[in-house]
């Protein structure tokens, strides 16, 4: 494993590259990522936060922690969002390292409980997440799985 996990607030110089990377993966407007990342770097509040897995200069994975990941349960906050690992780096512990780092860092920031919306089953359980309930995603007919992680 030759990747490292970094906090965006510690290396603000990669903000634009990170915003473009997440935008390319998820299709959420680039400006939404930029705004959230600028708030992270400014550090006035614990949320939002952004984490990257780097292999040299290459972003190979990442995730964010935001107030709400586009679902109807506004009380279940904050949410891990935009979890993604490049295809050629999957099954190498990158996602697990990102999740562990984010959960630990958020606990240090005073937030020991995180939530996550996903269609995956079994994947997040490997990393200490527990299924909590089904939630309605914004603009979607189907329900999605909500997980919780308590540090």
Secondary structure, 3 states (H helix, E strand, C coil): CCCEEEEHHHCHHHHHHHHHHHHHHHCCCHHHHHHHHHHHHHCCCCCCEEEEEEECCEEEEEEEEECCCCECCCCCCCEEEEEEECHHHCCCCHHHHHHHHHHHHHHHCCCCEEEEEECCCCCHHHHCCEEEEEEEECCCCCEEEEEEEEC
